[in-house]
Amino acid sequence: MKTKNIHVINPGGFKVIFNELNNNPRSISFLESKDFEIRFTAIDPPDQNYKEKEGFPNCCTFHKNIIKSLQHRIQKFPFCCELHSKLSTQLWFDKINYLGLAEHTAKAVHFTEYQIFSKINEEDWFGYISEYIEYCIYSFGQFPKGFGPPLAREDYLTFVKVLVQGFINEGKYVNERVYKILSFLESFSKKKIEVEAPDIQVLMKYYEEWVKIFPFEISYFEPFKVEFARIYPILNQGTSTNRYMGLQTAQLLTYSQLIDNVVKLTRKILSSYSACQLLEEGRLTDIEFKQLELATSKRRVELEELSTETAKDRNKYIKLIKKWIKYEQKYLQTIAPILSKSQLNSVFIND
């Protein structure tokens, strides 16, 4: 997918990014959607075998109707709805950049029809078709946040759904596959339930706080601090690549997902190392020093817990850490006199 149609409308957004990166080299920064416009981008046919219909788009009533419908919409644009009408007050907006959308939409619909026809019986049929639909959807670009949906994107989805519904009525293809395509199209049209949008900076801050709070100063865990401090596990595992856009994507974890993952990670690390394990391996030495480590870590965690405004979000893993420290302290208190007595007896025997 070409990116040359990205136009920054607020250069000050770049200044914010540079300041953030200069102040914190480990920071991840990005241009917010309110600061740029993406104009529609020309698309290519799905493959080299595609042959354009003679006289397209005036080849049939269906394609003529697409052109007519879009020309009518573009004629009213930007005064077609409340959000789009706000564009008329912006110095960066120029309607001329959208005058080719009628032909673009007709091509996108026709190319998609061809893709369904040519790929629906392939083994990876849904991958081919869904990725091409995504390619077409993103080709319509986007307006800055607050200025409405991309012009003509919903028209594209509507006309493709009309085609697919026609396939269903005619029994032209395997119904299960056609229904799956229709469901995929509708997933872009339906108003989605709003959920808490993941904020990358919030996720990074939460993870950095965990690294700060976790008792890596305890000798059991000290070797692992560098490993966990240099990563940000804020992406869902697995990526997907769209063969038509040439883009690899991964989803950010939600805030609640990151909390769950950090709790699991805390439990995993804590359960992997203990004084009991060291004793069994013959590596438990200097018990007084280890007791001092535990007491210091416990107090530090308590102070962190008191000083933070987001203790509720971190309460689960803080409880685990405090519980682990408590049981370690209890275990060392139990075995310390026994080991001390054993060592004393060993001295007498050797004498």
NUKEDREN-658632 format. One record per residue (C-alpha): x, y, z; residue in three letters. Coordinates in steps of 0.5 Angstrom, whole numbers, padded with zeros to 4 digits, always signed. Example, Ala and Ser with C-alpha at 12.3 -4.5 7.8 and 13.67 -1.06 7.14 Angstrom:
// NUKEDREN-658632
+0025-0009+0016ala;+0027-0002+0014ser;
***
This chain:
// NUKEDREN-658632
+0000+0000+0000met;+0003+0007-0002lys;+0004+0012+0003thr;+0005+0018-0001lys;-0002+0021+0000asn;-0001+0022+0008ile;-0001+0029+0009his;+0001+0032+0015val;-0004+0038+0017ile;-0001+0040+0024asn;+0007+0040+0023pro;+0007+0042+0031gly;+0005+0034+0032gly;+0012+0033+0030phe;+0015+0038+0035lys;+0012+0034+0040val;+0015+0027+0038ile;+0022+0030+0037phe;+0021+0033+0044asn;+0019+0026+0047glu;+0024+0022+0044leu;+0030+0027+0046asn;+0027+0027+0053asn;+0027+0020+0053asn;+0031+0016+0048pro;+0027+0009+0050arg;+0020+0012+0049ser;+0016+0010+0043ile;+0012+0016+0040ser;+0008+0017+0034phe;+0004+0022+0030leu;-0004+0022+0033glu;-0009+0021+0028ser;-0012+0029+0029lys;-0005+0031+0026asp;-0006+0028+0019phe;-0010+0027+0013glu;-0009+0020+0008ile;-0012+0022+0001arg;-0015+0016-0003phe;-0010+0012-0006thr;-0010+0008-0013ala;-0011+0001-0013ile;-0008-0005-0017asp;-0012-0011-0020pro;-0011-0017-0015pro;-0007-0021-0021asp;-0004-0020-0028gln;-0010-0025-0031asn;-0015-0019-0029tyr;-0018-0016-0036lys;-0022-0010-0036glu;-0029-0010-0038lys;-0030-0007-0045glu;-0033+0000-0044gly;-0032+0000-0036phe;-0035+0003-0032pro;-0040+0004-0037asn;-0041-0003-0039cys;-0047-0005-0035cys;-0052-0002-0031thr;-0049-0004-0024phe;-0043+0000-0025his;-0046+0006-0028lys;-0050+0006-0022asn;-0044+0006-0018ile;-0041+0012-0022ile;-0048+0016-0021lys;-0049+0015-0014ser;-0042+0017-0012leu;-0042+0023-0017gln;-0048+0025-0013his;-0045+0024-0006arg;-0039+0028-0008ile;-0043+0034-0011gln;-0046+0035-0004lys;-0039+0034-0001phe;-0037+0036+0004pro;-0044+0039+0006phe;-0047+0032+0006cys;-0046+0031+0014cys;-0045+0035+0020glu;-0038+0032+0021leu;-0035+0032+0014his;-0038+0040+0013ser;-0033+0042+0018lys;-0028+0040+0013leu;-0030+0047+0009ser;-0027+0051+0015thr;-0020+0048+0014gln;-0015+0051+0010leu;-0011+0044+0009trp;-0018+0042+0006phe;-0019+0042-0002asp;-0025+0038-0005lys;-0021+0037-0012ile;-0017+0032-0008asn;-0023+0027-0008tyr;-0026+0028-0015leu;-0024+0022-0018gly;-0027+0018-0012leu;-0033+0015-0017ala;-0028+0012-0021glu;-0024+0009-0016his;-0030+0006-0012thr;-0033+0003-0018ala;-0026+0000-0020lys;-0025-0003-0012ala;-0032-0006-0013val;-0031-0009-0020his;-0024-0012-0017phe;-0027-0015-0011thr;-0032-0018-0015glu;-0026-0021-0020tyr;-0022-0023-0013gln;-0028-0027-0010ile;-0030-0030-0017phe;-0023-0032-0018ser;-0021-0034-0011lys;-0027-0037-0008ile;-0025-0044-0009asn;-0018-0044-0007glu;-0015-0047-0001glu;-0013-0040+0002asp;-0020-0037-0001trp;-0021-0033+0005phe;-0014-0030+0006gly;-0014-0028-0001tyr;-0021-0025-0001ile;-0021-0022+0006ser;-0014-0019+0005glu;-0016-0016-0002tyr;-0022-0013+0001ile;-0018-0010+0007glu;-0013-0007+0001tyr;-0019-0003-0002cys;-0022-0001+0005ile;-0015+0002+0007tyr;-0015+0005+0000ser;-0020+0010+0001phe;-0016+0014+0006gly;-0018+0017+0012gln;-0020+0024+0015phe;-0016+0027+0021pro;-0020+0025+0028lys;-0026+0029+0028gly;-0028+0030+0021phe;-0032+0024+0020gly;-0031+0017+0016pro;-0027+0016+0009pro;-0031+0019+0004leu;-0034+0013-0001ala;-0031+0007+0004arg;-0038+0006+0006glu;-0041+0006-0001asp;-0036+0001-0003tyr;-0038-0004+0002leu;-0045-0003+0001thr;-0044-0005-0007phe;-0040-0011-0005val;-0045-0013+0000lys;-0050-0012-0006val;-0046-0017-0010leu;-0045-0022-0005val;-0052-0022-0003gln;-0054-0023-0010gly;-0049-0029-0010phe;-0053-0032-0004ile;-0059-0031-0008asn;-0057-0035-0014glu;-0054-0040-0010gly;-0047-0039-0015lys;-0042-0041-0010tyr;-0042-0045-0004val;-0046-0042+0001asn;-0042-0042+0007glu;-0036-0039+0004arg;-0041-0033+0001val;-0044-0032+0008tyr;-0037-0031+0011lys;-0035-0026+0006ile;-0042-0022+0008leu;-0040-0023+0015ser;-0033-0020+0014phe;-0036-0014+0010leu;-0041-0013+0015glu;-0036-0013+0021ser;-0033-0006+0018phe;-0040-0003+0017ser;-0043-0005+0024lys;-0042+0000+0029lys;-0037-0003+0034lys;-0038-0003+0041ile;-0033+0002+0044glu;-0028-0001+0049val;-0022+0002+0052glu;-0017+0004+0047ala;-0010+0002+0048pro;-0005+0008+0049asp;+0002+0005+0048ile;+0005+0010+0053gln;+0000+0008+0058val;+0002+0001+0057leu;+0009+0002+0057met;+0009+0006+0063lys;+0005+0001+0067tyr;+0010-0004+0065tyr;+0016+0000+0067glu;+0013+0001+0074glu;+0013-0007+0074trp;+0020-0007+0073val;+0021-0002+0078lys;+0017-0005+0083ile;+0019-0012+0082phe;+0025-0014+0087pro;+0030-0015+0082phe;+0035-0013+0087glu;+0034-0020+0091ile;+0040-0024+0089ser;+0035-0030+0086tyr;+0033-0025+0081phe;+0038-0020+0080glu;+0041-0023+0073pro;+0034-0022+0070phe;+0033-0015+0071lys;+0037-0013+0065val;+0033-0018+0061glu;+0026-0015+0063phe;+0028-0008+0063ala;+0030-0008+0056arg;+0023-0011+0053ile;+0016-0008+0052tyr;+0011-0014+0052pro;+0006-0010+0050ile;+0004-0013+0043leu;-0001-0019+0042asn;+0003-0025+0040gln;+0003-0027+0033gly;+0003-0022+0027thr;-0001-0022+0020ser;+0002-0020+0013thr;-0003-0017+0008asn;+0000-0019+0001arg;-0003-0014-0002tyr;-0002-0008+0002met;+0005-0011+0004gly;+0004-0009+0011leu;+0006-0013+0017gln;+0001-0012+0023thr;+0000-0013+0030ala;-0005-0011+0035gln;-0003-0008+0042leu;-0005-0011+0048leu;-0011-0008+0052thr;-0009-0005+0059tyr;-0013-0011+0062ser;-0009-0016+0058gln;-0003-0013+0060leu;-0005-0013+0067ile;-0006-0020+0067asp;+0000-0022+0063asn;+0004-0018+0068val;+0001-0022+0074val;+0002-0029+0070lys;+0010-0026+0069leu;+0010-0025+0076thr;+0008-0031+0079arg;+0012-0035+0074lys;+0018-0032+0076ile;+0017-0032+0084leu;+0015-0039+0083ser;+0022-0041+0080ser;+0026-0039+0085tyr;+0027-0040+0093ser;+0031-0041+0099ala;+0028-0048+0099cys;+0031-0049+0092gln;+0038-0046+0094leu;+0038-0051+0100leu;+0037-0057+0096glu;+0042-0055+0091glu;+0047-0054+0096gly;+0047-0046+0094arg;+0044-0043+0100leu;+0049-0039+0104thr;+0049-0032+0108asp;+0042-0033+0111ile;+0043-0026+0115glu;+0044-0023+0108phe;+0039-0026+0105lys;+0034-0024+0110gln;+0036-0017+0110leu;+0035-0017+0102glu;+0028-0019+0104leu;+0027-0014+0109ala;+0029-0009+0105thr;+0025-0011+0099ser;+0019-0012+0103lys;+0020-0005+0105arg;+0021-0002+0098arg;+0015-0005+0095val;+0011-0002+0101glu;+0013+0005+0100leu;+0012+0004+0092glu;+0005+0002+0094glu;+0004+0008+0098leu;+0006+0013+0093ser;+0003+0011+0087thr;-0004+0013+0085glu;-0005+0007+0081thr;-0004+0002+0086ala;-0011-0001+0085lys;-0009-0003+0078asp;-0002-0006+0081arg;-0005-0009+0087asn;-0005-0016+0084lys;+0002-0017+0083tyr;+0004-0013+0089ile;+0000-0018+0093lys;+0004-0024+0090leu;+0011-0020+0091ile;+0009-0019+0098lys;+0006-0026+0099lys;+0013-0029+0096trp;+0017-0025+0101ile;+0013-0026+0107lys;+0014-0034+0106tyr;+0021-0033+0104glu;+0022-0030+0111gln;+0018-0035+0115lys;+0022-0040+0111tyr;+0029-0037+0113leu;+0027-0036+0120gln;+0025-0043+0121thr;+0031-0046+0118ile;+0036-0041+0120ala;+0037-0044+0128pro;+0037-0051+0125ile;+0043-0050+0120leu;+0047-0046+0125ser;+0046-0051+0130lys;+0048-0056+0125ser;+0054-0052+0123gln;+0056-0052+0130leu;+0056-0059+0131asn;+0060-0060+0125ser;+0065-0056+0128val;+0065-0060+0134phe;+0066-0066+0130ile;+0071-0064+0126asn;+0075-0062+0133asp;
***
